[in-house]
Each structure stands twice: as structure tokens, then as C-alpha cells.
Amino acid sequence: MTGSEALERFLHTDPGDVGCDEAMAVLHIFAELVAAGADTKPEYRGVAAHLRACGPCGDDFDGLLAAITNEHP
């Protein structure tokens, strides 16, 4: 990623993004809710925003969700 690409990505960051630490702290809860089909939007909007923006955290979520639902990504 070039410097201008990194800057562009930063400028488009959702202001509600909770960051890696907070997302990882509740990832197991978020994944369980998603697997159950629950509405996560009200309480976990910032977590969802972070998972869309952060590739490594998104990968962790995908793997955890696959493990919970017994599906392979």
C-alpha cells in the first residue's frame, strides 16, 4: 500500500470504528450474536465498522464465525 492509499483509507475511516482492542475484547460475543442471526446494529455498530475496515480483525472474525457455525470460509 502506498502512502497516498494509506492516507485515503484513513480519511474514509468510520468515526464509529472502535479500534482493534475493543473489537477483539467483544469479538466472541459479536460472533455468537451474528451466528444466531441477532440484530447487532444497535450495540455493536462500532465493532462492525471496525471489522469492515481492518483486514486482520475481519479475518479473525471470519475464522471465529466459521468455527462457531462449523463452516469453512
N, CA, C and O atoms as a CHARMM CRD file, in Angstrom:
* protein
*
  292
    1    1 MET  N      0.85500  -1.16000   0.00000 PROA 1      0.00000
    2    1 MET  CA     0.00000   0.00000   0.00000 PROA 1      0.00000
    3    1 MET  C      0.90800   1.23300   0.00000 PROA 1      0.00000
    4    1 MET  O      1.85900   1.31600   0.77700 PROA 1      0.00000
    5    2 THR  N      0.60500   2.17100  -0.86900 PROA 2      0.00000
    6    2 THR  CA     1.39900   3.39100  -0.93500 PROA 2      0.00000
    7    2 THR  C      0.95400   4.36400   0.15100 PROA 2      0.00000
    8    2 THR  O     -0.08200   4.17200   0.78800 PROA 2      0.00000
    9    3 GLY  N      1.73600   5.39200   0.35000 PROA 3      0.00000
   10    3 GLY  CA     1.39800   6.40800   1.33800 PROA 3      0.00000
   11    3 GLY  C      0.07300   7.07900   1.05400 PROA 3      0.00000
   12    3 GLY  O     -0.70700   7.34000   1.97000 PROA 3      0.00000
   13    4 SER  N     -0.18700   7.36100  -0.22200 PROA 4      0.00000
   14    4 SER  CA    -1.44800   8.02500  -0.56700 PROA 4      0.00000
   15    4 SER  C     -2.63800   7.08000  -0.37800 PROA 4      0.00000
   16    4 SER  O     -3.72700   7.51600  -0.00400 PROA 4      0.00000
   17    5 GLU  N     -2.42800   5.79500  -0.63600 PROA 5      0.00000
   18    5 GLU  CA    -3.50500   4.82500  -0.39800 PROA 5      0.00000
   19    5 GLU  C     -3.80600   4.70200   1.09300 PROA 5      0.00000
   20    5 GLU  O     -4.97000   4.61900   1.48400 PROA 5      0.00000
   21    6 ALA  N     -2.77800   4.68900   1.92100 PROA 6      0.00000
   22    6 ALA  CA    -2.96300   4.61300   3.36700 PROA 6      0.00000
   23    6 ALA  C     -3.68100   5.84500   3.88100 PROA 6      0.00000
   24    6 ALA  O     -4.56600   5.74200   4.73100 PROA 6      0.00000
   25    7 LEU  N     -3.30700   7.01300   3.37000 PROA 7      0.00000
   26    7 LEU  CA    -3.96500   8.24900   3.77600 PROA 7      0.00000
   27    7 LEU  C     -5.43100   8.23300   3.35500 PROA 7      0.00000
   28    7 LEU  O     -6.30700   8.60900   4.13500 PROA 7      0.00000
   29    8 GLU  N     -5.69400   7.80800   2.15300 PROA 8      0.00000
   30    8 GLU  CA    -7.07800   7.73600   1.65800 PROA 8      0.00000
   31    8 GLU  C     -7.91300   6.79900   2.52300 PROA 8      0.00000
   32    8 GLU  O     -9.05800   7.11200   2.85300 PROA 8      0.00000
   33    9 ARG  N     -7.35600   5.66900   2.88500 PROA 9      0.00000
   34    9 ARG  CA    -8.06800   4.70700   3.74000 PROA 9      0.00000
   35    9 ARG  C     -8.34800   5.31500   5.11300 PROA 9      0.00000
   36    9 ARG  O     -9.44100   5.16200   5.65700 PROA 9      0.00000
   37   10 PHE  N     -7.35400   6.00400   5.66600 PROA 10     0.00000
   38   10 PHE  CA    -7.52700   6.66000   6.95700 PROA 10     0.00000
   39   10 PHE  C     -8.63000   7.71500   6.89600 PROA 10     0.00000
   40   10 PHE  O     -9.44800   7.81200   7.81000 PROA 10     0.00000
   41   11 LEU  N     -8.65300   8.49200   5.83800 PROA 11     0.00000
   42   11 LEU  CA    -9.65100   9.56000   5.71500 PROA 11     0.00000
   43   11 LEU  C    -11.06200   9.01600   5.56400 PROA 11     0.00000
   44   11 LEU  O    -12.03000   9.72300   5.84200 PROA 11     0.00000
   45   12 HSD  N    -11.19000   7.78000   5.13000 PROA 12     0.00000
   46   12 HSD  CA   -12.51100   7.16100   4.96800 PROA 12     0.00000
   47   12 HSD  C    -12.88200   6.26000   6.13800 PROA 12     0.00000
   48   12 HSD  O    -13.86100   5.51700   6.06000 PROA 12     0.00000
   49   13 THR  N    -12.11700   6.31800   7.21500 PROA 13     0.00000
   50   13 THR  CA   -12.40200   5.51000   8.39400 PROA 13     0.00000
   51   13 THR  C    -13.71100   5.98000   9.02500 PROA 13     0.00000
   52   13 THR  O    -13.92400   7.17800   9.21100 PROA 13     0.00000
   53   14 ASP  N    -14.56100   5.05000   9.34200 PROA 14     0.00000
   54   14 ASP  CA   -15.82200   5.35200  10.01600 PROA 14     0.00000
   55   14 ASP  C    -15.51100   5.93100  11.39500 PROA 14     0.00000
   56   14 ASP  O    -14.76400   5.31700  12.15700 PROA 14     0.00000
   57   15 PRO  N    -16.05900   7.08700  11.73200 PROA 15     0.00000
   58   15 PRO  CA   -15.76200   7.67500  13.04000 PROA 15     0.00000
   59   15 PRO  C    -16.25900   6.81700  14.20500 PROA 15     0.00000
   60   15 PRO  O    -15.81800   7.01100  15.33800 PROA 15     0.00000
   61   16 GLY  N    -17.15700   5.88600  13.95000 PROA 16     0.00000
   62   16 GLY  CA   -17.64800   4.99500  14.98900 PROA 16     0.00000
   63   16 GLY  C    -16.78500   3.76900  15.20200 PROA 16     0.00000
   64   16 GLY  O    -17.04400   2.98200  16.11200 PROA 16     0.00000
   65   17 ASP  N    -15.75300   3.59300  14.37000 PROA 17     0.00000
   66   17 ASP  CA   -14.85400   2.44300  14.47000 PROA 17     0.00000
   67   17 ASP  C    -14.24600   2.40000  15.87100 PROA 17     0.00000
   68   17 ASP  O    -13.64400   3.37600  16.31900 PROA 17     0.00000
   69   18 VAL  N    -14.40400   1.26600  16.56300 PROA 18     0.00000
   70   18 VAL  CA   -13.94700   1.15000  17.95200 PROA 18     0.00000
   71   18 VAL  C    -12.47400   0.79500  18.08000 PROA 18     0.00000
   72   18 VAL  O    -11.92400   0.87900  19.17900 PROA 18     0.00000
   73   19 GLY  N    -11.82400   0.40600  17.00400 PROA 19     0.00000
   74   19 GLY  CA   -10.41900   0.03400  17.05900 PROA 19     0.00000
   75   19 GLY  C    -10.22300  -1.43800  17.39100 PROA 19     0.00000
   76   19 GLY  O    -11.15300  -2.13600  17.79300 PROA 19     0.00000
   77   20 CYS  N     -8.99700  -1.88400  17.21300 PROA 20     0.00000
   78   20 CYS  CA    -8.67000  -3.30000  17.37900 PROA 20     0.00000
   79   20 CYS  C     -8.90200  -3.80400  18.79700 PROA 20     0.00000
   80   20 CYS  O     -9.50500  -4.86000  18.98600 PROA 20     0.00000
   81   21 ASP  N     -8.43300  -3.06600  19.79000 PROA 21     0.00000
   82   21 ASP  CA    -8.52000  -3.55500  21.17100 PROA 21     0.00000
   83   21 ASP  C     -9.95700  -3.80300  21.60600 PROA 21     0.00000
   84   21 ASP  O    -10.27500  -4.86200  22.14700 PROA 21     0.00000
   85   22 GLU  N    -10.81500  -2.83300  21.36900 PROA 22     0.00000
   86   22 GLU  CA   -12.20600  -3.00200  21.78300 PROA 22     0.00000
   87   22 GLU  C    -12.91800  -4.07200  20.95500 PROA 22     0.00000
   88   22 GLU  O    -13.70400  -4.85300  21.49000 PROA 22     0.00000
   89   23 ALA  N    -12.64300  -4.10700  19.65700 PROA 23     0.00000
   90   23 ALA  CA   -13.26700  -5.12700  18.80400 PROA 23     0.00000
   91   23 ALA  C    -12.87100  -6.52800  19.25100 PROA 23     0.00000
   92   23 ALA  O    -13.71600  -7.42000  19.32800 PROA 23     0.00000
   93   24 MET  N    -11.58600  -6.72400  19.54500 PROA 24     0.00000
   94   24 MET  CA   -11.11800  -8.04100  19.97900 PROA 24     0.00000
   95   24 MET  C    -11.68500  -8.42300  21.34300 PROA 24     0.00000
   96   24 MET  O    -11.89800  -9.60400  21.61400 PROA 24     0.00000
   97   25 ALA  N    -11.92800  -7.44600  22.19100 PROA 25     0.00000
   98   25 ALA  CA   -12.46200  -7.73100  23.53100 PROA 25     0.00000
   99   25 ALA  C    -13.86900  -8.31300  23.47900 PROA 25     0.00000
  100   25 ALA  O    -14.26300  -9.06400  24.37100 PROA 25     0.00000
  101   26 VAL  N    -14.62600  -7.97100  22.44000 PROA 26     0.00000
  102   26 VAL  CA   -16.01700  -8.45200  22.35200 PROA 26     0.00000
  103   26 VAL  C    -16.25300  -9.32100  21.12300 PROA 26     0.00000
  104   26 VAL  O    -17.39800  -9.65000  20.81000 PROA 26     0.00000
  105   27 LEU  N    -15.18900  -9.69700  20.42600 PROA 27     0.00000
  106   27 LEU  CA   -15.34600 -10.44400  19.17500 PROA 27     0.00000
  107   27 LEU  C    -16.12800 -11.73400  19.37200 PROA 27     0.00000
  108   27 LEU  O    -16.97100 -12.07100  18.54000 PROA 27     0.00000
  109   28 HSD  N    -15.87000 -12.45700  20.44200 PROA 28     0.00000
  110   28 HSD  CA   -16.56800 -13.72100  20.68200 PROA 28     0.00000
  111   28 HSD  C    -18.07100 -13.48600  20.88600 PROA 28     0.00000
  112   28 HSD  O    -18.88700 -14.28700  20.43000 PROA 28     0.00000
  113   29 ILE  N    -18.43200 -12.41800  21.55100 PROA 29     0.00000
  114   29 ILE  CA   -19.85000 -12.10100  21.75700 PROA 29     0.00000
  115   29 ILE  C    -20.49200 -11.71000  20.43500 PROA 29     0.00000
  116   29 ILE  O    -21.57900 -12.17900  20.09800 PROA 29     0.00000
  117   30 PHE  N    -19.81300 -10.84700  19.69100 PROA 30     0.00000
  118   30 PHE  CA   -20.32300 -10.40100  18.39400 PROA 30     0.00000
  119   30 PHE  C    -20.52300 -11.58200  17.44800 PROA 30     0.00000
  120   30 PHE  O    -21.54800 -11.67500  16.77300 PROA 30     0.00000
  121   31 ALA  N    -19.54800 -12.47800  17.40000 PROA 31     0.00000
  122   31 ALA  CA   -19.63500 -13.64700  16.51800 PROA 31     0.00000
  123   31 ALA  C    -20.79800 -14.55300  16.91500 PROA 31     0.00000
  124   31 ALA  O    -21.50800 -15.06400  16.04900 PROA 31     0.00000
  125   32 GLU  N    -20.99600 -14.75400  18.20100 PROA 32     0.00000
  126   32 GLU  CA   -22.12300 -15.58200  18.66700 PROA 32     0.00000
  127   32 GLU  C    -23.45600 -14.96000  18.25700 PROA 32     0.00000
  128   32 GLU  O    -24.36700 -15.66500  17.82400 PROA 32     0.00000
  129   33 LEU  N    -23.56800 -13.64400  18.39400 PROA 33     0.00000
  130   33 LEU  CA   -24.80700 -12.95800  18.01100 PROA 33     0.00000
  131   33 LEU  C    -25.05700 -13.05500  16.51000 PROA 33     0.00000
  132   33 LEU  O    -26.17900 -13.31600  16.07500 PROA 33     0.00000
  133   34 VAL  N    -24.01100 -12.84500  15.72700 PROA 34     0.00000
  134   34 VAL  CA   -24.14200 -12.95200  14.26700 PROA 34     0.00000
  135   34 VAL  C    -24.53700 -14.37200  13.88600 PROA 34     0.00000
  136   34 VAL  O    -25.41100 -14.56200  13.04100 PROA 34     0.00000
  137   35 ALA  N    -23.90700 -15.37000  14.49600 PROA 35     0.00000
  138   35 ALA  CA   -24.22300 -16.77000  14.19500 PROA 35     0.00000
  139   35 ALA  C    -25.67100 -17.09500  14.54000 PROA 35     0.00000
  140   35 ALA  O    -26.30100 -17.91700  13.87500 PROA 35     0.00000
  141   36 ALA  N    -26.19500 -16.45300  15.57300 PROA 36     0.00000
  142   36 ALA  CA   -27.57600 -16.68800  15.98800 PROA 36     0.00000
  143   36 ALA  C    -28.57400 -15.86300  15.17700 PROA 36     0.00000
  144   36 ALA  O    -29.78400 -16.02700  15.33200 PROA 36     0.00000
  145   37 GLY  N    -28.07500 -14.98000  14.31800 PROA 37     0.00000
  146   37 GLY  CA   -28.95600 -14.15600  13.49700 PROA 37     0.00000
  147   37 GLY  C    -29.51700 -12.94800  14.23900 PROA 37     0.00000
  148   37 GLY  O    -30.50500 -12.35700  13.80300 PROA 37     0.00000
  149   38 ALA  N    -28.89700 -12.57800  15.35100 PROA 38     0.00000
  150   38 ALA  CA   -29.37800 -11.44900  16.14600 PROA 38     0.00000
  151   38 ALA  C    -29.02200 -10.12300  15.47200 PROA 38     0.00000
  152   38 ALA  O    -28.08500 -10.04100  14.67800 PROA 38     0.00000
  153   39 ASP  N    -29.78400  -9.10300  15.80700 PROA 39     0.00000
  154   39 ASP  CA   -29.51600  -7.75900  15.30700 PROA 39     0.00000
  155   39 ASP  C    -28.38100  -7.15800  16.12800 PROA 39     0.00000
  156   39 ASP  O    -28.56000  -6.86100  17.30900 PROA 39     0.00000
  157   40 THR  N    -27.23600  -6.98000  15.52400 PROA 40     0.00000
  158   40 THR  CA   -26.07600  -6.45300  16.23800 PROA 40     0.00000
  159   40 THR  C    -25.89900  -4.95600  16.02800 PROA 40     0.00000
  160   40 THR  O    -25.00800  -4.35200  16.62500 PROA 40     0.00000
  161   41 LYS  N    -26.72300  -4.35500  15.19900 PROA 41     0.00000
  162   41 LYS  CA   -26.51100  -2.96300  14.82900 PROA 41     0.00000
  163   41 LYS  C    -26.55500  -1.98300  15.99900 PROA 41     0.00000
  164   41 LYS  O    -25.66500  -1.13700  16.09700 PROA 41     0.00000
  165   42 PRO  N    -27.52600  -2.05200  16.87500 PROA 42     0.00000
  166   42 PRO  CA   -27.56900  -1.00900  17.91600 PROA 42     0.00000
  167   42 PRO  C    -26.35200  -1.00900  18.84200 PROA 42     0.00000
  168   42 PRO  O    -25.74400   0.04000  19.05400 PROA 42     0.00000
  169   43 GLU  N    -25.99700  -2.14100  19.38300 PROA 43     0.00000
  170   43 GLU  CA   -24.93900  -2.19200  20.38800 PROA 43     0.00000
  171   43 GLU  C    -23.54300  -2.34900  19.79600 PROA 43     0.00000
  172   43 GLU  O    -22.56300  -1.94300  20.42000 PROA 43     0.00000
  173   44 TYR  N    -23.43700  -2.92700  18.61100 PROA 44     0.00000
  174   44 TYR  CA   -22.12700  -3.28000  18.07200 PROA 44     0.00000
  175   44 TYR  C    -21.81800  -2.59300  16.74500 PROA 44     0.00000
  176   44 TYR  O    -21.04900  -3.11400  15.93800 PROA 44     0.00000
  177   45 ARG  N    -22.40400  -1.44700  16.52500 PROA 45     0.00000
  178   45 ARG  CA   -22.17800  -0.71600  15.26700 PROA 45     0.00000
  179   45 ARG  C    -20.68400  -0.39900  15.07700 PROA 45     0.00000
  180   45 ARG  O    -20.16000  -0.51900  13.96900 PROA 45     0.00000
  181   46 GLY  N    -20.01100  -0.00100  16.14500 PROA 46     0.00000
  182   46 GLY  CA   -18.58700   0.32800  16.05500 PROA 46     0.00000
  183   46 GLY  C    -17.71700  -0.88900  15.79300 PROA 46     0.00000
  184   46 GLY  O    -16.68800  -0.79100  15.12400 PROA 46     0.00000
  185   47 VAL  N    -18.12600  -2.03200  16.31800 PROA 47     0.00000
  186   47 VAL  CA   -17.38700  -3.27800  16.07500 PROA 47     0.00000
  187   47 VAL  C    -17.53700  -3.66900  14.61000 PROA 47     0.00000
  188   47 VAL  O    -16.55700  -4.02500  13.95600 PROA 47     0.00000
  189   48 ALA  N    -18.75400  -3.60500  14.10100 PROA 48     0.00000
  190   48 ALA  CA   -18.98900  -3.93800  12.69500 PROA 48     0.00000
  191   48 ALA  C    -18.20100  -3.00500  11.78100 PROA 48     0.00000
  192   48 ALA  O    -17.63400  -3.44800  10.78300 PROA 48     0.00000
  193   49 ALA  N    -18.16200  -1.71700  12.11700 PROA 49     0.00000
  194   49 ALA  CA   -17.39600  -0.75300  11.32600 PROA 49     0.00000
  195   49 ALA  C    -15.91900  -1.12600  11.34200 PROA 49     0.00000
  196   49 ALA  O    -15.24700  -1.05700  10.31300 PROA 49     0.00000
  197   50 HSD  N    -15.42100  -1.51500  12.48800 PROA 50     0.00000
  198   50 HSD  CA   -14.01200  -1.88300  12.57800 PROA 50     0.00000
  199   50 HSD  C    -13.71300  -3.13800  11.76300 PROA 50     0.00000
  200   50 HSD  O    -12.70100  -3.19400  11.06500 PROA 50     0.00000
  201   51 LEU  N    -14.56400  -4.12100  11.84400 PROA 51     0.00000
  202   51 LEU  CA   -14.31500  -5.37100  11.11900 PROA 51     0.00000
  203   51 LEU  C    -14.34100  -5.15500   9.61000 PROA 51     0.00000
  204   51 LEU  O    -13.64900  -5.86000   8.87600 PROA 51     0.00000
  205   52 ARG  N    -15.12300  -4.19600   9.14000 PROA 52     0.00000
  206   52 ARG  CA   -15.12700  -3.86200   7.70800 PROA 52     0.00000
  207   52 ARG  C    -13.82700  -3.17900   7.29400 PROA 52     0.00000
  208   52 ARG  O    -13.36600  -3.34500   6.16500 PROA 52     0.00000
  209   53 ALA  N    -13.23800  -2.41300   8.20800 PROA 53     0.00000
  210   53 ALA  CA   -12.07200  -1.59900   7.86800 PROA 53     0.00000
  211   53 ALA  C    -10.73300  -2.28000   8.12900 PROA 53     0.00000
  212   53 ALA  O     -9.73800  -1.94700   7.48500 PROA 53     0.00000
  213   54 CYS  N    -10.69500  -3.21400   9.05100 PROA 54     0.00000
  214   54 CYS  CA    -9.42700  -3.82300   9.47300 PROA 54     0.00000
  215   54 CYS  C     -9.35100  -5.26500   8.97500 PROA 54     0.00000
  216   54 CYS  O    -10.04500  -6.14800   9.47900 PROA 54     0.00000
  217   55 GLY  N     -8.51400  -5.48100   7.99900 PROA 55     0.00000
  218   55 GLY  CA    -8.37700  -6.81800   7.42300 PROA 55     0.00000
  219   55 GLY  C     -8.03700  -7.90000   8.42300 PROA 55     0.00000
  220   55 GLY  O     -8.71300  -8.92800   8.44400 PROA 55     0.00000
  221   56 PRO  N     -7.02000  -7.72100   9.25700 PROA 56     0.00000
  222   56 PRO  CA    -6.67400  -8.77100  10.21500 PROA 56     0.00000
  223   56 PRO  C     -7.79800  -9.07800  11.20800 PROA 56     0.00000
  224   56 PRO  O     -8.05700 -10.24500  11.50200 PROA 56     0.00000
  225   57 CYS  N     -8.45700  -8.05900  11.71800 PROA 57     0.00000
  226   57 CYS  CA    -9.56700  -8.30000  12.65000 PROA 57     0.00000
  227   57 CYS  C    -10.74800  -8.95100  11.92500 PROA 57     0.00000
  228   57 CYS  O    -11.42800  -9.81700  12.47600 PROA 57     0.00000
  229   58 GLY  N    -10.98000  -8.52500  10.69200 PROA 58     0.00000
  230   58 GLY  CA   -12.03400  -9.14300   9.89400 PROA 58     0.00000
  231   58 GLY  C    -11.75700 -10.61200   9.63400 PROA 58     0.00000
  232   58 GLY  O    -12.67200 -11.43600   9.65100 PROA 58     0.00000
  233   59 ASP  N    -10.48900 -10.93900   9.39200 PROA 59     0.00000
  234   59 ASP  CA   -10.10700 -12.33900   9.20000 PROA 59     0.00000
  235   59 ASP  C    -10.33600 -13.14900  10.47500 PROA 59     0.00000
  236   59 ASP  O    -10.81900 -14.28100  10.42400 PROA 59     0.00000
  237   60 ASP  N     -9.98300 -12.55800  11.62100 PROA 60     0.00000
  238   60 ASP  CA   -10.22600 -13.24400  12.89900 PROA 60     0.00000
  239   60 ASP  C    -11.70900 -13.50200  13.09900 PROA 60     0.00000
  240   60 ASP  O    -12.10500 -14.58500  13.53200 PROA 60     0.00000
  241   61 PHE  N    -12.52800 -12.50900  12.78500 PROA 61     0.00000
  242   61 PHE  CA   -13.97600 -12.67200  12.91000 PROA 61     0.00000
  243   61 PHE  C    -14.47500 -13.77600  11.98400 PROA 61     0.00000
  244   61 PHE  O    -15.25400 -14.63100  12.40600 PROA 61     0.00000
  245   62 ASP  N    -14.03900 -13.76700  10.73700 PROA 62     0.00000
  246   62 ASP  CA   -14.47500 -14.78700   9.78200 PROA 62     0.00000
  247   62 ASP  C    -14.11700 -16.18500  10.27400 PROA 62     0.00000
  248   62 ASP  O    -14.92400 -17.10900  10.17400 PROA 62     0.00000
  249   63 GLY  N    -12.90900 -16.33800  10.80300 PROA 63     0.00000
  250   63 GLY  CA   -12.48600 -17.63800  11.31800 PROA 63     0.00000
  251   63 GLY  C    -13.28600 -18.07500  12.52700 PROA 63     0.00000
  252   63 GLY  O    -13.67200 -19.23900  12.63600 PROA 63     0.00000
  253   64 LEU  N    -13.53700 -17.14000  13.44100 PROA 64     0.00000
  254   64 LEU  CA   -14.32700 -17.46000  14.62800 PROA 64     0.00000
  255   64 LEU  C    -15.75600 -17.81200  14.24600 PROA 64     0.00000
  256   64 LEU  O    -16.32300 -18.77100  14.76900 PROA 64     0.00000
  257   65 LEU  N    -16.33700 -17.04000  13.33700 PROA 65     0.00000
  258   65 LEU  CA   -17.69900 -17.33100  12.89000 PROA 65     0.00000
  259   65 LEU  C    -17.77100 -18.69400  12.20700 PROA 65     0.00000
  260   65 LEU  O    -18.73400 -19.43500  12.40100 PROA 65     0.00000
  261   66 ALA  N    -16.75900 -19.02500  11.41200 PROA 66     0.00000
  262   66 ALA  CA   -16.72200 -20.33900  10.75800 PROA 66     0.00000
  263   66 ALA  C    -16.64200 -21.44600  11.79500 PROA 66     0.00000
  264   66 ALA  O    -17.29300 -22.48100  11.64600 PROA 66     0.00000
  265   67 ALA  N    -15.85800 -21.24500  12.83700 PROA 67     0.00000
  266   67 ALA  CA   -15.72800 -22.25400  13.88100 PROA 67     0.00000
  267   67 ALA  C    -17.04900 -22.44200  14.63800 PROA 67     0.00000
  268   67 ALA  O    -17.43400 -23.56200  14.97500 PROA 67     0.00000
  269   68 ILE  N    -17.71900 -21.34300  14.89300 PROA 68     0.00000
  270   68 ILE  CA   -18.99100 -21.40300  15.62600 PROA 68     0.00000
  271   68 ILE  C    -20.06800 -22.09200  14.79600 PROA 68     0.00000
  272   68 ILE  O    -20.85500 -22.88100  15.31800 PROA 68     0.00000
  273   69 THR  N    -20.09600 -21.79200  13.50900 PROA 69     0.00000
  274   69 THR  CA   -21.14800 -22.33700  12.64800 PROA 69     0.00000
  275   69 THR  C    -20.73600 -23.62000  11.94100 PROA 69     0.00000
  276   69 THR  O    -21.51000 -24.18600  11.16900 PROA 69     0.00000
  277   70 ASN  N    -19.50900 -24.08000  12.20700 PROA 70     0.00000
  278   70 ASN  CA   -18.98200 -25.28900  11.57200 PROA 70     0.00000
  279   70 ASN  C    -18.88700 -25.17200  10.05900 PROA 70     0.00000
  280   70 ASN  O    -19.02000 -26.16100   9.33900 PROA 70     0.00000
  281   71 GLU  N    -18.65800 -23.96100   9.58700 PROA 71     0.00000
  282   71 GLU  CA   -18.47300 -23.72000   8.15000 PROA 71     0.00000
  283   71 GLU  C    -17.04500 -23.26700   7.92300 PROA 71     0.00000
  284   71 GLU  O    -16.42300 -22.67900   8.80900 PROA 71     0.00000
  285   72 HSD  N    -16.53700 -23.53400   6.76200 PROA 72     0.00000
  286   72 HSD  CA   -15.17600 -23.10400   6.42500 PROA 72     0.00000
  287   72 HSD  C    -15.27500 -21.93800   5.48000 PROA 72     0.00000
  288   72 HSD  O    -16.03500 -21.97100   4.51200 PROA 72     0.00000
  289   73 PRO  N    -14.47700 -20.86700   5.76900 PROA 73     0.00000
  290   73 PRO  CA   -14.53800 -19.66700   4.89400 PROA 73     0.00000
  291   73 PRO  C    -14.10100 -19.94800   3.48800 PROA 73     0.00000
  292   73 PRO  O    -14.10000 -19.04600   2.65000 PROA 73     0.00000
